[in-house]
Amino acid sequence: MNESPPQPRTPSEEIAGLVERVTFFNQESGFAVLRVKVRGQRDLVTVLGSLPSISAGEWLTAKGWWVRDKEHGLQFKATALKAVPPTTSGPSKWQVQGDHRGSASPAVSVGGTL
């Protein structure tokens, strides 16, 4: 009996976050293993997928699904990735880490009082 290869899944979820680390990147194929700080996730998320280039500090949007690898644990397997360099108007690292006070810098007092 011939079994057909598994069909690709339809992207069922979208995640977004700040690329903290590029664990692996193949320049020829574009395949990347990324560690991303995703809002709502306590730990960094491992994202697998392909894109032309990527650097730590970029804002990443990924469409795909969650898989559990026997060796590496829970990962997000992306079928579509979009990276925005930090020089554009993407969210800042402060916003991703939960600083919602309206400014990206702490108040500095001169003379010991605010």
C-alpha atoms as an extended CHARMM CRD file, in Angstrom:
* protein
*
       114  EXT
         1         1  MET       CA              0.0000000000        0.0000000000        0.0000000000  PROA      1               0.0000000000
         2         2  ASN       CA              1.4650000000        3.3560000000       -1.0070000000  PROA      2               0.0000000000
         3         3  GLU       CA              1.1100000000        6.1280000000        1.5030000000  PROA      3               0.0000000000
         4         4  SER       CA              1.1400000000        9.6780000000        0.2390000000  PROA      4               0.0000000000
         5         5  PRO       CA              3.4820000000       12.1090000000        1.9740000000  PROA      5               0.0000000000
         6         6  PRO       CA              1.8790000000       14.2310000000        4.6820000000  PROA      6               0.0000000000
         7         7  GLN       CA              0.2050000000       17.3370000000        3.3270000000  PROA      7               0.0000000000
         8         8  PRO       CA              1.3760000000       20.6870000000        4.6840000000  PROA      8               0.0000000000
         9         9  ARG       CA             -0.8710000000       22.1250000000        7.3400000000  PROA      9               0.0000000000
        10        10  THR       CA             -2.7040000000       25.3730000000        6.8430000000  PROA      10              0.0000000000
        11        11  PRO       CA             -1.2300000000       28.1120000000        9.0230000000  PROA      11              0.0000000000
        12        12  SER       CA             -3.4290000000       28.1850000000       12.0690000000  PROA      12              0.0000000000
        13        13  GLU       CA             -1.7940000000       30.8020000000       14.2600000000  PROA      13              0.0000000000
        14        14  GLU       CA              0.1830000000       34.0300000000       14.0590000000  PROA      14              0.0000000000
        15        15  ILE       CA              2.7910000000       35.1030000000       16.5770000000  PROA      15              0.0000000000
        16        16  ALA       CA              4.9750000000       38.2020000000       16.7530000000  PROA      16              0.0000000000
        17        17  GLY       CA              7.9200000000       39.2750000000       18.8410000000  PROA      17              0.0000000000
        18        18  LEU       CA             11.4500000000       40.5210000000       19.1450000000  PROA      18              0.0000000000
        19        19  VAL       CA             14.2560000000       38.2980000000       17.8120000000  PROA      19              0.0000000000
        20        20  GLU       CA             16.5810000000       37.8190000000       20.7870000000  PROA      20              0.0000000000
        21        21  ARG       CA             18.9790000000       35.3650000000       19.1340000000  PROA      21              0.0000000000
        22        22  VAL       CA             19.6420000000       33.8490000000       15.7230000000  PROA      22              0.0000000000
        23        23  THR       CA             20.5960000000       30.2930000000       16.6870000000  PROA      23              0.0000000000
        24        24  PHE       CA             21.1110000000       29.1380000000       13.0990000000  PROA      24              0.0000000000
        25        25  PHE       CA             20.8210000000       30.7330000000        9.6570000000  PROA      25              0.0000000000
        26        26  ASN       CA             21.6540000000       29.1590000000        6.2730000000  PROA      26              0.0000000000
        27        27  GLN       CA             22.3400000000       31.9160000000        3.7390000000  PROA      27              0.0000000000
        28        28  GLU       CA             21.8210000000       29.5980000000        0.7690000000  PROA      28              0.0000000000
        29        29  SER       CA             18.3860000000       28.2720000000        1.7280000000  PROA      29              0.0000000000
        30        30  GLY       CA             17.2660000000       30.9960000000        4.1460000000  PROA      30              0.0000000000
        31        31  PHE       CA             16.3690000000       28.4140000000        6.7960000000  PROA      31              0.0000000000
        32        32  ALA       CA             16.5670000000       29.9010000000       10.2800000000  PROA      32              0.0000000000
        33        33  VAL       CA             16.2380000000       28.8030000000       13.8890000000  PROA      33              0.0000000000
        34        34  LEU       CA             15.3630000000       31.8410000000       15.9850000000  PROA      34              0.0000000000
        35        35  ARG       CA             14.7540000000       32.5450000000       19.6730000000  PROA      35              0.0000000000
        36        36  VAL       CA             11.9790000000       35.1230000000       19.9450000000  PROA      36              0.0000000000
        37        37  LYS       CA             10.4320000000       37.0060000000       22.8810000000  PROA      37              0.0000000000
        38        38  VAL       CA              6.7130000000       36.6810000000       22.2100000000  PROA      38              0.0000000000
        39        39  ARG       CA              4.1780000000       38.6150000000       24.2760000000  PROA      39              0.0000000000
        40        40  GLY       CA              2.2070000000       36.2450000000       26.4770000000  PROA      40              0.0000000000
        41        41  GLN       CA              4.9490000000       33.6060000000       26.5180000000  PROA      41              0.0000000000
        42        42  ARG       CA              7.0800000000       33.3310000000       29.6450000000  PROA      42              0.0000000000
        43        43  ASP       CA             10.1300000000       31.8460000000       27.9320000000  PROA      43              0.0000000000
        44        44  LEU       CA             11.7350000000       32.5710000000       24.5950000000  PROA      44              0.0000000000
        45        45  VAL       CA              9.9890000000       30.7760000000       21.7190000000  PROA      45              0.0000000000
        46        46  THR       CA             11.9620000000       28.7710000000       19.1510000000  PROA      46              0.0000000000
        47        47  VAL       CA             10.7700000000       29.6980000000       15.6490000000  PROA      47              0.0000000000
        48        48  LEU       CA             11.7210000000       27.6450000000       12.5710000000  PROA      48              0.0000000000
        49        49  GLY       CA             11.2710000000       28.9610000000        9.0520000000  PROA      49              0.0000000000
        50        50  SER       CA             12.8080000000       30.5590000000        5.9850000000  PROA      50              0.0000000000
        51        51  LEU       CA             13.4560000000       34.1770000000        5.1120000000  PROA      51              0.0000000000
        52        52  PRO       CA             16.0750000000       36.1070000000        3.0980000000  PROA      52              0.0000000000
        53        53  SER       CA             17.9070000000       37.5800000000        6.1070000000  PROA      53              0.0000000000
        54        54  ILE       CA             17.4780000000       38.0790000000        9.8490000000  PROA      54              0.0000000000
        55        55  SER       CA             19.3010000000       39.7200000000       12.7560000000  PROA      55              0.0000000000
        56        56  ALA       CA             18.8070000000       39.8860000000       16.4950000000  PROA      56              0.0000000000
        57        57  GLY       CA             16.7950000000       42.9680000000       17.4050000000  PROA      57              0.0000000000
        58        58  GLU       CA             14.3810000000       42.7140000000       14.4890000000  PROA      58              0.0000000000
        59        59  TRP       CA             10.6240000000       42.4480000000       14.9960000000  PROA      59              0.0000000000
        60        60  LEU       CA              9.3110000000       39.1530000000       13.6070000000  PROA      60              0.0000000000
        61        61  THR       CA              5.8110000000       38.1360000000       12.5550000000  PROA      61              0.0000000000
        62        62  ALA       CA              5.2750000000       34.4200000000       11.8890000000  PROA      62              0.0000000000
        63        63  LYS       CA              2.3420000000       32.3650000000       10.6140000000  PROA      63              0.0000000000
        64        64  GLY       CA              2.3500000000       28.6330000000       11.2210000000  PROA      64              0.0000000000
        65        65  TRP       CA              1.6840000000       26.0530000000       13.9220000000  PROA      65              0.0000000000
        66        66  TRP       CA              3.1720000000       24.5990000000       17.0970000000  PROA      66              0.0000000000
        67        67  VAL       CA              5.1200000000       21.3220000000       17.0100000000  PROA      67              0.0000000000
        68        68  ARG       CA              6.8100000000       19.3370000000       19.7580000000  PROA      68              0.0000000000
        69        69  ASP       CA             10.2470000000       18.0740000000       18.7180000000  PROA      69              0.0000000000
        70        70  LYS       CA             11.4710000000       14.9820000000       20.6070000000  PROA      70              0.0000000000
        71        71  GLU       CA             14.9040000000       16.5150000000       21.1560000000  PROA      71              0.0000000000
        72        72  HSD       CA             14.2440000000       20.2790000000       21.2630000000  PROA      72              0.0000000000
        73        73  GLY       CA             10.7540000000       20.5600000000       22.7590000000  PROA      73              0.0000000000
        74        74  LEU       CA              8.0060000000       22.9770000000       21.7750000000  PROA      74              0.0000000000
        75        75  GLN       CA              8.6990000000       25.0010000000       18.6130000000  PROA      75              0.0000000000
        76        76  PHE       CA              6.7490000000       27.2270000000       16.2500000000  PROA      76              0.0000000000
        77        77  LYS       CA              7.0710000000       25.9850000000       12.6650000000  PROA      77              0.0000000000
        78        78  ALA       CA              6.4700000000       28.9750000000       10.4070000000  PROA      78              0.0000000000
        79        79  THR       CA              5.2230000000       28.8350000000        6.8450000000  PROA      79              0.0000000000
        80        80  ALA       CA              5.4740000000       32.6230000000        6.4770000000  PROA      80              0.0000000000
        81        81  LEU       CA              7.9220000000       34.9830000000        8.1950000000  PROA      81              0.0000000000
        82        82  LYS       CA              8.2490000000       38.7550000000        8.0070000000  PROA      82              0.0000000000
        83        83  ALA       CA             11.0670000000       40.6490000000        9.7260000000  PROA      83              0.0000000000
        84        84  VAL       CA             11.1450000000       44.3980000000       10.3520000000  PROA      84              0.0000000000
        85        85  PRO       CA             14.5360000000       45.9800000000       11.0700000000  PROA      85              0.0000000000
        86        86  PRO       CA             14.8370000000       47.9370000000       14.3330000000  PROA      86              0.0000000000
        87        87  THR       CA             15.3950000000       51.2120000000       12.4290000000  PROA      87              0.0000000000
        88        88  THR       CA             11.7420000000       51.2650000000       11.3070000000  PROA      88              0.0000000000
        89        89  SER       CA              8.7320000000       52.0030000000       13.4660000000  PROA      89              0.0000000000
        90        90  GLY       CA              8.2780000000       48.4970000000       14.9040000000  PROA      90              0.0000000000
        91        91  PRO       CA              7.7170000000       47.9190000000       18.6280000000  PROA      91              0.0000000000
        92        92  SER       CA             10.6970000000       48.5600000000       20.8530000000  PROA      92              0.0000000000
        93        93  LYS       CA             12.3030000000       46.0850000000       23.2190000000  PROA      93              0.0000000000
        94        94  TRP       CA             10.7760000000       48.0590000000       26.1070000000  PROA      94              0.0000000000
        95        95  GLN       CA              7.2760000000       47.4710000000       24.7390000000  PROA      95              0.0000000000
        96        96  VAL       CA              7.8850000000       43.7490000000       24.2970000000  PROA      96              0.0000000000
        97        97  GLN       CA              9.1800000000       43.3950000000       27.8440000000  PROA      97              0.0000000000
        98        98  GLY       CA              6.0270000000       44.9280000000       29.2510000000  PROA      98              0.0000000000
        99        99  ASP       CA              6.9620000000       48.5540000000       30.0000000000  PROA      99              0.0000000000
       100       100  HSD       CA              3.6230000000       50.2200000000       29.2850000000  PROA      100             0.0000000000
       101       101  ARG       CA              4.2210000000       53.5100000000       31.1050000000  PROA      101             0.0000000000
       102       102  GLY       CA              4.2170000000       55.4680000000       27.8880000000  PROA      102             0.0000000000
       103       103  SER       CA              7.9430000000       56.1170000000       27.6560000000  PROA      103             0.0000000000
       104       104  ALA       CA             10.9520000000       54.0270000000       26.8040000000  PROA      104             0.0000000000
       105       105  SER       CA             13.1980000000       55.6470000000       29.3790000000  PROA      105             0.0000000000
       106       106  PRO       CA             12.9220000000       55.8820000000       33.1570000000  PROA      106             0.0000000000
       107       107  ALA       CA             12.4100000000       59.2730000000       34.8100000000  PROA      107             0.0000000000
       108       108  VAL       CA             15.6580000000       60.8790000000       35.8890000000  PROA      108             0.0000000000
       109       109  SER       CA             15.6310000000       63.3340000000       38.7650000000  PROA      109             0.0000000000
       110       110  VAL       CA             18.0450000000       66.1910000000       39.2020000000  PROA      110             0.0000000000
       111       111  GLY       CA             18.6190000000       67.2590000000       42.7730000000  PROA      111             0.0000000000
       112       112  GLY       CA             17.0530000000       64.1900000000       44.3460000000  PROA      112             0.0000000000
       113       113  THR       CA             13.3170000000       64.8820000000       43.8290000000  PROA      113             0.0000000000
       114       114  LEU       CA             10.8810000000       64.2190000000       41.0520000000  PROA      114             0.0000000000
